[in-house]
């Protein structure tokens, strides 16, 4: 029996078990998941992103969800996600073993524990989770001797860019390392191959949107909005630092982050092979947190929000940094494996406990408070048709569109921009267009959270919207909830 024969099967089992904690019956998460699910279903039915529904994410997440839905729905999406996690685990483990990394199972195990940490993760099939997979693929390809690896690096960069633009930033130091190291492929060819790979990903969506006359919408929403509106709110450096500290601490990432940071810096100071690679992966890890510095996000008028989920890609960058330190900075670490054991315990114990705690107390989706509201129960008995339901300022119920297999009556499927930005829809034209859409479709039902509508930045928007609602709709009394959030067309008996 060869030593370590069962190492990867055990790693694979751990990866699958951790993914099972987020399989459809237990996958409870934030409203973004329901938005992506609706968007994927809408794409599978022929709707065009940005043209037929508004969102500011890059388009790849919609196509992934569309693929999963066409292949069978939530379980197919879970298989895609769990399969990518398993592939990342295999590639990273194989890379560790090829470079004779001490404890070759540690980086891939740490990656899975951090990726499925329910204190950070807010459900699966989210953009930054996929960028974590692609980051692992990118690094493993970079460390390989695959003939067309620079083409693949460009291709993976394109996948990351069209999944979550800001996560391209951590690739910059890795690209610099790749282009400035000795290689039999000339630098010019490396660059051309990378551009060709990137273009392979860029071309299809460009042609798709051009064919559907949606290039302008795509550019406005996925790029200009993020640059001009979403990332423009100011937040002090102290607030950024405090947010990072809170998220790392509350999300159980603090120990892996500090250990990898200290090991990386120490490797650069002491004797180590491939210091350039260690520096690149250290810089990439720090750049993984760059979204925190791309402006502030505020809930309502004053409250600063900590975007915990934005830190999920650290699961990949920390694991990669540890690999480079263990594989190439090993001279300053005590050679005896037993001396490294405390390091393994320090990195994994708390995360393992969190995984067991989550696995033994799985929240059921069918028990989720937003799945079992009186409004949703009423609509299950009086199922609306296409365009006959509108979710207003209650994004946690956007899943109703997918559950009832109906299209939203307006392309503005969520409306928190009116509560977040002073400069948003300054003349009220977009808000009035929503009212026009509802009237055009004679939309029967509206679920509206009045408390959230009251947070509109401009009083005139709140006054106009409530006047519109009172003119055309009436609030319903439902069993268990008098004066519910469900409103019905006034002319309906």
C-alpha positions, 0 to 999 in steps of 0.5 A, spaced: 500 500 500 502 506 497 503 512 503 498 517 501 494 512 497 487 515 500 489 522 501 485 525 495 479 520 496 478 523 503 479 530 500 474 529 495 469 526 500 470 532 505 469 537 499 463 533 497 460 533 504 461 540 505 458 542 498 452 537 501 451 542 506 448 547 501 444 542 497 437 545 495 434 543 501 439 547 505 441 552 501 438 558 504 442 565 502 441 572 501 437 575 495 442 575 490 441 568 489 434 569 488 435 574 483 440 570 479 436 564 479 430 568 476 435 571 471 437 564 469 430 562 468 429 568 464 435 567 460 433 560 459 426 563 456 429 567 451 429 574 455 436 578 454 440 580 460 440 588 461 435 589 456 429 585 459 431 585 466 436 590 470 442 588 474 449 590 475 453 584 475 457 581 469 453 576 465 456 570 466 453 568 472 446 569 468 448 564 463 451 559 469 444 559 472 440 558 465 445 552 464 443 549 471 436 550 470 435 547 463 439 541 465 434 540 471 434 546 476 437 547 483 440 540 483 443 541 477 446 547 479 448 544 485 452 539 481 455 544 477 458 548 483 460 542 487 463 539 481 467 545 480 469 545 488 472 538 487 476 539 480 479 545 484 481 541 490 484 535 485 488 541 481 491 544 488 492 537 491 496 535 484 500 541 484 502 540 492 504 533 490 508 535 484 512 540 488 513 536 494 509 540 498 509 538 506 502 536 507 499 536 500 492 535 503 493 542 507 492 547 502 486 544 498 482 542 505 483 549 507 480 552 501 474 547 502 473 549 509 474 556 508 469 556 501 464 553 505 464 557 511 457 559 513 459 565 517 462 568 510 458 564 505 451 566 504 449 560 500 452 557 493 452 559 486 454 566 487 459 570 483 465 570 488 464 563 489 466 562 482 471 566 481 475 563 487 474 556 483 477 560 477 483 563 481 485 556 483 484 553 476 488 560 474 494 558 479 494 551 477 495 552 470 500 557 471 504 552 475 504 547 470 507 545 463 501 545 459 503 547 452 498 552 451 498 555 458 498 562 457 492 561 452 488 558 458 491 563 463 487 569 458 481 564 458 480 564 465 482 571 466 476 572 461 471 568 465 473 571 472 472 578 468 465 576 466 463 573 473 466 579 477 470 584 474 474 586 481 476 579 482 481 580 476 485 585 480 488 579 484 491 576 477 495 582 476 501 580 480 500 573 478 501 575 470 507 579 472 510 573 475 508 569 469 511 574 464 517 576 467 520 569 469 524 565 464 520 561 459 522 558 452 516 561 450 518 569 448 514 574 452 511 577 446 508 570 444 505 569 451 502 576 451 498 574 444 496 567 447 493 571 453 490 576 449 487 570 444 484 566 450 481 572 453 478 574 447 475 567 446 471 569 452 469 576 450 467 575 443 461 570 444 457 575 449 459 581 445 456 578 439 450 575 443 448 582 446 450 585 439 445 580 436 439 582 441 441 590 440 443 590 448 450 592 447 448 599 450 444 596 456 450 591 457 455 597 457 451 602 462 449 597 467 455 592 468 460 597 467 458 604 467 453 604 473 459 600 477 464 606 476 459 612 476 454 610 482 455 603 485 463 604 488 462 612 488 460 613 496 466 615 500 468 611 506 474 613 510 480 608 511 479 607 518 472 605 516 475 600 511 480 597 516 474 596 521 470 593 516 476 588 514 477 586 522 470 585 523 469 581 517 475 576 518 473 576 525 466 574 525 467 570 519 472 565 522 477 567 517 482 571 521 487 566 523 488 563 516 489 570 514 494 572 519 498 566 519 498 566 511 500 573 511 506 572 517 508 566 513 508 570 506 512 576 509 517 571 513 519 567 507 520 574 503 525 576 509 528 569 510 531 564 505 526 562 500 526 559 493 522 563 488 521 569 492 518 572 486 512 567 486 511 568 494 511 576 493 506 575 487 501 570 491 502 575 497 500 581 493 494 577 490 491 575 497 491 582 499 488 584 492 483 579 493 480 584 498 480 590 494 472 590 493 472 593 500 476 599 498 472 600 492 467 605 495 462 605 501 456 601 501 450 604 505 444 602 507 439 607 508 442 614 509 447 613 514 449 605 516 455 603 513 454 595 511 460 590 511 459 586 505 461 579 508 461 575 502 466 579 498 471 576 502 470 569 500 475 569 494 480 569 500 479 562 501 483 561 494 488 566 495 490 564 502 490 557 500 495 558 494 499 563 498 500 557 503 502 552 498 507 557 495 510 558 502 510 551 504 513 549 497 518 554 496 519 557 503 520 551 507 528 552 509 525 557 515 520 552 517 522 546 522 523 540 517 520 535 522 513 534 520 511 534 527 514 541 528 509 543 523 503 540 526 501 546 531 501 550 524 496 545 521 492 545 528 492 553 528 489 553 521 484 548 521 481 547 528 476 553 528 474 552 521 473 545 522 469 546 528 465 551 524 463 546 519 461 541 524 457 546 527 453 548 520 453 541 518 449 539 524 444 545 524 442 545 517 437 550 516 432 548 511 430 552 506 422 550 506 422 553 513 425 559 511 421 565 513 421 568 506 419 562 503 413 561 508 410 568 508 402 569 509 403 573 502 407 567 499 402 562 501 396 566 499 399 567 492 400 559 492 393 558 492 391 564 487 397 563 482 399 569 478 400 569 471 406 573 467 406 580 469 401 579 474 406 580 480 411 585 482 415 585 488 417 592 491 422 593 495 422 586 498 428 583 494 428 577 499 421 575 495 424 575 488 424 568 488 416 568 487 418 570 480 422 563 479 417 559 484 411 561 480 415 561 473 412 568 471 416 574 468 416 581 472 412 586 469 418 591 469 425 590 468 427 594 474 426 587 478 429 590 485 429 598 487 434 599 493 438 604 488 432 609 490 434 608 498 441 608 497 444 614 492 442 621 492 444 621 485 440 616 482 434 617 478 434 625 480 428 626 475 424 620 478 423 618 470 425 611 472 420 610 478 414 613 473 416 608 468 415 602 473 408 605 474 407 605 467 409 598 466 404 596 472 399 599 468 400 597 462 400 590 464 394 591 469 399 587 474 394 584 479 398 583 485 404 587 488 408 585 495 411 592 498 415 593 504 412 600 506 418 600 511 423 600 506 419 604 501 420 609 506 427 609 506 427 612 499 432 618 499 428 623 496 421 625 499 418 626 492 419 619 490 416 616 496 410 621 495 409 619 488 410 612 489 405 611 495 400 616 491 400 611 485 399 605 490 393 608 493 390 610 487 390 603 483 391 598 489 388 596 495 392 593 501 389 586 503 388 583 510 391 576 510 390 570 515 395 571 520 397 578 518 392 584 517 394 590 513 399 585 509 404 587 504 400 584 499 396 589 495 391 587 489 388 591 483 383 596 486 378 593 480 379 586 482 373 583 486 
